[in-house]
Amino acid sequence: MAGKKGAIKMNQDYQEELLHLESCLSLIQENIRLYEAREQASRKEVTALFQAVRKGEGDSYGQLIASQNILEHLQNSLRKNRAALDQPYFGRIVYDDLTYDTSECCYIGKNGISRNQTDVAIVDWRAPVANVYYENGLGKGCYAVPGSDDVEIDLHQKRTYDISNGQLHGYYDDDIAANDDLLVKYLSQNKDAVLGDIIATIQKEQNTIIRDLPNKNIIVQGVAGSGKTTVALHRISYLLYNYEELYKPSEFCIIGSSDMLLHYIRSGLPELDVHHIHEMRMDAVFPYLMGKAWKKQYQIVADYPDASVKSHLPFIRALDGFLSRTIEDTLHLSDITDPDLGVILSQKSMAETWSYHPNDSLYQMERHLNERILSRLKFLCTEKTADFRKAKRQAFRKHFDSSARKWTIPGLYLRFLQDLEEGHPELDFSITREGVSKNRLDVYDAAAFGLIQRRIFQKQDQEVFSQIFIDEAQDFGETVYYVLKQVLNDCYFTIMGDVSQNIRYETGMNDWDQLKEAMFDSPKDSFYLLQKSYRNTIEISNFAGEVLKKASQGGYQIDPVIRHGKPVEVIHVSSQDLLHHLEMTLQSVQKKGFETIAVICRTEDEAAKLKSKLHMSPARDDTSFHNGVMVLPVSLTKGLEFDCVILWEPDETRYSDHPKDAKLLYVAITRALHELYVMTAQPLSPLLSSFLSEKSMVE
Ligand SMILES: Nc1ncnc2c1ncn2[C@@H]1O[C@H](COP(=O)(O)OP(=O)(O)OP(=O)(O)O)[C@@H](O)[C@H]1O
């Protein structure tokens, strides 16, 4: 009897859910009609204003900008409503609000949907209350609201929906928002050439990072495929939504290691409602931040061999120490006296001025001190003649003036390198010295230039960025981060990386200790670990596991989502047959409908040669991630993922039994979502051979 009652209740519940979905879809359709009409009118207005501006009419320019903003807003609303037609919402929470004594039921979706532009029908996933869905268990709890007190709640139900194409396929009630079954369903889909969103299935540990406070530095160590890139982008979207009054999108900057990665990241931004933020390669950041101080003749080149020293914290700290000593020696603070007026400015008072501006450059400090001298002179000369005053002002106007020394950034840097070599005979920077004298700098020299500019020559504070997000952070040494932090004093950093994937073994980071030391300056700052891997099938993860042990020297383990796929296939044939097998494999995986396929070679040279053997155009846009087959060196696959990966010639000559090669191989293997093929003519790398089953070998 109870069973029957339960079934009736289920049925009724299901009917109610169907009705609710229907009413949401019709609201969305109504919104779309409304926004389409408005967008059309707004478009016309913008075109008319554009013509007016071209004719130079009155104040049309201001109106044009305002109208363009309105048009952009309407287009955005239209995009959100159109996107919501497929899956208007993915979750629901039913709770009592104990703070305001109300009972609430919220549907949560990727896009907030309102009726009449005011009544919220579907809550945006970024809204504070949506946190309850991702984090809270049933029962009493609370959620935080930026700039306000926490709201106390009693959660009665958390429901997760499976909706696609506007159809309800099912739902379940559970404490866990997106369980592994739902995750596996999402993860089994094919990969288009864009970075997807994970809004409906964000996991608790990812949510914590996404919603962490903006005024702190964060470092995230996450195994391959743990969602670092994805989480960084969702954090940007979350911060811009919730701290709209604090930040403009243009104050945000994403830094990545290659154009390919940035292109991939860019593809995921519109879906997350993120527009107009900056993105930059690491080597472009310092020229950008230095502005005019970065001379046209400076050229960034590949790392010099001594980058293994220049990239790490002791080096950049030594440069900073050298610059501090240069500043102290130059200012050489002691009482400033005049035969007629006595002490104009005491050493104590100057030291005090300095302590008020501890981060100012030498030039800024000199300006403060000169200003103080002038105001003291004004006071001391109140009873003197105008000529006397003028003469004294003339005499002391540029009392502090290091510009007269005609220092240059390269000159100071070379002096520092020489000093360092003299103090440490084991160091030899001759290659860098020669490069710098020819204006050819590697990224660490560029960072050093940035620090010299910051400490000595900078005239105003840099306020270009407030939030910086760095992906694949492990590929650069601490030097670049240290300088970024010094140059952008008031900026906060979200740094994502995986030391097991450090493909620049000597210069990049193999642990996080030094970076924490360089970046963390407040107890609020946080280090997070992401260990769950979402990208690869369990077969690919297991294959990667052994390599990871070597790559991370046992440091970090993978905890994969259990999703099964085809076993990794090792194709071991003669060198004459290898290309033929590759072509056959490519044909077969394309036939299966995989959209993104990568053939991963060890080096750029090998990738170029293989492309030509496959009759692929060598010029095919190497900086953009696209559907179809891509032949790439491992270094360019950083941060990307493909439905299917063919690992090309991972033999013992290309990948030795050394952590440096293990990291490269780990990166290559973990790019594959669904299928991995290993093709070689020579004996396999010792990193792989230990766990290959006879079964998986095609001879
Ligand atoms: N919570 C989640 N739900 C569904 N998919 C997820 C989730 N988290 C991550 N993914 C998926 O896992 C894959 C890996 O994510 P991402 O590329 O952000 O990882 P990563 O840590 O940056 O990887 P890598 O270090 O290897 O570049 C992506 O396809 C992403 O959509």
The ligand as a Gaussian input file, in Angstrom:
#p B3LYP/6-31G(d) Opt

LIG

0 1
 N       33.188000      19.243000     -12.530000
 C       33.352000      18.848000     -13.783000
 N       32.328000      18.357000     -14.465000
 C       32.470000      17.944000     -15.740000
 N       33.597000      18.032000     -16.437000
 C       34.662000      18.531000     -15.804000
 C       34.604000      18.973000     -14.443000
 N       35.809000      19.443000     -14.106000
 C       36.585000      19.304000     -15.188000
 N       35.894000      18.762000     -16.212000
 C       36.379000      18.457000     -17.557000
 O       37.649000      17.857000     -17.440000
 C       38.456000      18.238000     -18.536000
 C       39.744000      18.809000     -18.010000
 O       39.553000      20.121000     -17.532000
 P       40.713000      21.205000     -17.639000
 O       41.262000      21.240000     -19.027000
 O       40.191000      22.452000     -17.059000
 O       41.767000      20.534000     -16.669000
 P       43.243000      20.996000     -16.300000
 O       43.425000      20.669000     -14.871000
 O       43.465000      22.398000     -16.716000
 O       44.073000      19.994000     -17.184000
 P       45.598000      20.022000     -17.656000
 O       46.452000      20.375000     -16.498000
 O       45.808000      18.618000     -18.105000
 O       45.675000      20.966000     -18.777000
 C       37.645000      19.213000     -19.351000
 O       37.024000      18.520000     -20.399000
 C       36.612000      19.705000     -18.376000
 O       35.432000      20.127000     -19.030000

